[in-house]
Amino acid sequence: MSALWLSDEEIDDLCQGLKRNVAKVRYLQTLGLIVNLKPNGRPLVVRSHAEAVLSGLAQIGPLAARDNAAPMPPDREALFLVFGRKKTVM
């Protein structure tokens, strides 16, 4: 079973080339991760959040929820502004 958070080795692999913890935190935040700090100053990232963000699921989730929402009715006034108030002949 994997740990609740990413290991130091996994963090170092993601932040390859960065040595300072402050730089690692900044980089991880630019990826969209929520980063906490361990008492020793190293970054702490929850594994499930990292997997969701890095796989793109965190971006897809809100879109999928919005697609299931009820459709909005058309804005009649906006339609009249665009197409004008033309009288129809019957």
Backbone bond lengths (Angstrom), bond angles and torsions (degrees), N, CA, C in turn:
res aa  C-N    CA-C-N  psi(-1)  N-CA   C-N-CA  omega(-1)  CA-C   N-CA-C  phi
1 M - - - 1.449 - - 1.525 109.03 -
2 S 1.308 115.85 136.23 1.459 119.50 -179.22 1.527 110.22 -82.66
3 A 1.307 115.12 158.32 1.450 121.09 -178.41 1.524 110.54 -72.17
4 L 1.302 116.13 163.87 1.455 122.83 179.83 1.529 111.73 -66.72
5 W 1.317 117.12 -28.16 1.460 122.04 -178.09 1.528 110.03 -123.15
6 L 1.333 115.28 163.77 1.465 120.09 177.50 1.526 109.69 -69.30
7 S 1.326 116.45 141.82 1.469 120.44 178.61 1.528 110.08 -74.17
8 D 1.323 116.30 164.81 1.466 120.57 177.16 1.523 110.70 -59.24
9 E 1.329 117.10 -36.85 1.461 120.76 179.27 1.522 111.16 -65.60
10 E 1.332 116.90 -39.88 1.468 120.31 178.90 1.535 111.10 -67.55
11 I 1.327 115.79 -39.58 1.472 120.07 176.61 1.522 109.35 -63.00
12 D 1.344 116.81 -45.77 1.467 120.49 179.43 1.523 111.60 -62.01
13 D 1.343 117.08 -35.71 1.461 120.60 178.17 1.535 110.70 -66.92
14 L 1.329 116.99 -41.57 1.464 120.38 177.12 1.528 111.75 -65.09
15 C 1.322 115.74 -36.12 1.472 121.37 -175.89 1.520 111.11 -103.12
16 Q 1.295 117.29 36.38 1.465 122.22 -175.84 1.525 110.76 -52.17
17 G 1.316 115.44 128.34 1.457 121.76 179.01 1.521 113.43 98.06
18 L 1.319 117.16 -17.72 1.468 120.09 179.28 1.524 108.99 -93.67
19 K 1.313 116.40 135.03 1.468 121.03 -177.17 1.524 112.38 -104.63
20 R 1.331 116.71 -40.45 1.465 120.48 -174.74 1.522 110.73 -82.50
21 N 1.332 116.08 140.85 1.456 121.33 -179.41 1.526 111.72 -62.19
22 V 1.318 117.07 -36.19 1.465 120.86 179.48 1.523 110.00 -62.20
23 A 1.319 117.28 -41.59 1.460 121.38 179.21 1.529 110.41 -66.84
24 K 1.327 117.28 -38.02 1.461 120.90 178.49 1.526 110.77 -64.81
25 V 1.325 117.06 -43.40 1.464 121.19 178.87 1.524 109.91 -61.04
26 R 1.317 116.80 -46.17 1.465 121.33 -179.60 1.530 110.99 -60.64
27 Y 1.323 117.29 -44.09 1.454 121.31 -179.63 1.530 111.22 -65.26
28 L 1.324 116.86 -44.45 1.460 120.28 179.84 1.530 110.80 -62.53
29 Q 1.318 117.21 -35.92 1.456 120.59 177.81 1.526 111.41 -67.72
30 T 1.334 117.50 -33.69 1.465 119.31 177.27 1.531 111.42 -68.10
31 L 1.325 117.11 -22.65 1.460 120.87 175.65 1.528 111.33 -77.42
32 G 1.322 117.21 -9.80 1.459 121.68 -179.52 1.509 113.66 97.48
33 L 1.326 117.01 11.60 1.458 120.97 -179.21 1.527 111.34 -87.99
34 I 1.319 115.75 146.15 1.463 120.95 171.58 1.516 106.25 -87.75
35 V 1.323 115.55 121.78 1.465 120.96 -173.68 1.518 109.41 -117.71
36 N 1.332 115.88 126.23 1.458 122.30 171.25 1.519 107.39 -104.98
37 L 1.315 116.72 173.66 1.465 120.79 179.35 1.513 110.79 -115.38
38 K 1.328 115.22 138.86 1.455 121.16 171.55 1.522 107.97 -77.02
39 P 1.312 118.54 164.29 1.473 120.19 178.27 1.528 113.89 -58.34
40 N 1.351 117.62 -26.48 1.464 120.35 179.21 1.531 112.15 -86.33
41 G 1.354 117.53 2.44 1.458 120.92 176.92 1.514 115.09 93.74
42 R 1.330 117.15 -5.85 1.466 120.03 179.60 1.522 110.06 -77.29
43 P 1.345 117.36 153.27 1.462 120.92 179.49 1.531 112.04 -67.98
44 L 1.312 115.34 145.87 1.456 122.53 177.61 1.523 107.84 -126.86
45 V 1.341 116.48 118.97 1.464 122.04 -177.40 1.523 108.12 -127.08
46 V 1.324 116.45 130.38 1.462 121.20 178.16 1.532 108.57 -71.34
47 R 1.326 115.65 131.32 1.460 122.07 -174.59 1.528 112.45 -59.20
48 S 1.324 118.47 -46.86 1.469 120.46 -176.59 1.529 111.17 -63.81
49 H 1.333 117.02 -36.65 1.465 120.45 177.68 1.530 110.14 -67.98
50 A 1.315 116.74 -43.17 1.468 120.54 179.62 1.526 110.52 -62.50
51 E 1.323 117.44 -42.40 1.459 120.32 179.33 1.521 111.17 -64.04
52 A 1.330 117.38 -40.90 1.467 120.68 -179.86 1.528 111.29 -66.54
53 V 1.321 117.12 -44.77 1.466 120.83 -177.43 1.526 110.56 -70.11
54 L 1.319 117.29 -46.92 1.461 120.43 -175.67 1.529 112.74 -71.36
55 S 1.329 117.47 -22.19 1.468 119.70 177.75 1.524 111.63 -90.79
56 G 1.334 116.85 -8.77 1.458 120.36 179.48 1.511 113.95 92.01
57 L 1.314 118.82 -2.13 1.456 121.12 -178.68 1.522 112.31 -67.05
58 A 1.322 117.50 -30.51 1.463 120.09 -179.40 1.517 110.33 -66.40
59 Q 1.328 118.55 -27.32 1.460 121.86 178.72 1.515 111.23 -85.29
60 I 1.315 117.82 -30.36 1.457 121.54 -177.91 1.522 111.07 -79.00
61 G 1.322 117.19 -34.77 1.459 121.96 -176.15 1.518 114.99 -51.03
62 P 1.339 120.53 -54.06 1.456 120.32 -179.81 1.530 112.49 -62.43
63 L 1.320 118.25 -32.82 1.461 120.68 179.21 1.517 110.43 -67.57
64 A 1.321 117.74 -40.99 1.449 120.83 179.85 1.525 110.80 -65.25
65 A 1.311 117.41 -38.88 1.465 120.56 178.28 1.521 110.08 -65.96
66 R 1.326 117.70 -37.92 1.455 121.34 -179.50 1.526 110.89 -68.79
67 D 1.334 118.10 -34.07 1.453 121.58 -179.84 1.526 112.03 -65.74
68 N 1.329 117.63 -27.53 1.457 121.51 -179.59 1.525 112.24 -85.12
69 A 1.308 117.75 -5.56 1.461 121.11 -178.96 1.524 109.86 -72.81
70 A 1.340 115.33 157.00 1.461 120.25 179.04 1.528 109.50 -66.14
71 P 1.338 117.62 139.41 1.464 119.61 179.96 1.527 110.95 -68.54
72 M 1.322 114.99 147.49 1.460 119.76 179.32 1.524 109.35 -82.64
73 P 1.330 116.96 143.90 1.466 119.33 177.58 1.526 110.04 -69.19
74 P 1.323 117.98 155.54 1.460 120.10 -179.58 1.529 111.02 -66.35
75 D 1.299 115.59 149.01 1.461 122.28 178.04 1.531 107.74 -88.32
76 R 1.325 116.37 102.80 1.464 121.15 -174.65 1.522 111.63 -62.19
77 E 1.317 116.51 -40.71 1.467 119.02 -178.66 1.531 111.43 -64.08
78 A 1.325 116.23 -39.73 1.466 119.40 178.41 1.519 110.89 -65.61
79 L 1.319 116.88 -38.95 1.462 120.34 177.60 1.529 110.70 -63.32
80 F 1.335 117.04 -41.50 1.464 120.25 178.54 1.524 110.93 -64.64
81 L 1.340 116.83 -36.71 1.463 119.48 178.50 1.527 111.11 -66.06
82 V 1.309 116.90 -39.18 1.460 120.71 -177.90 1.523 111.43 -74.02
83 F 1.334 116.67 -47.46 1.460 120.46 -173.20 1.529 113.44 -99.79
84 G 1.307 117.19 -5.91 1.461 120.31 -178.98 1.512 111.29 79.01
85 R 1.309 114.95 165.67 1.458 120.17 -179.48 1.522 108.98 -94.64
86 K 1.306 115.25 75.10 1.460 121.05 -179.26 1.525 109.63 -83.56
87 K 1.276 115.09 139.64 1.457 120.30 177.04 1.519 107.77 -87.14
88 T 1.291 115.60 135.19 1.459 120.06 178.19 1.511 109.56 -93.50
89 V 1.305 116.14 142.26 1.454 122.50 178.82 1.510 108.01 -98.52
90 M 1.319 116.06 128.42 1.451 119.59 -179.60 1.482 111.01 -107.41
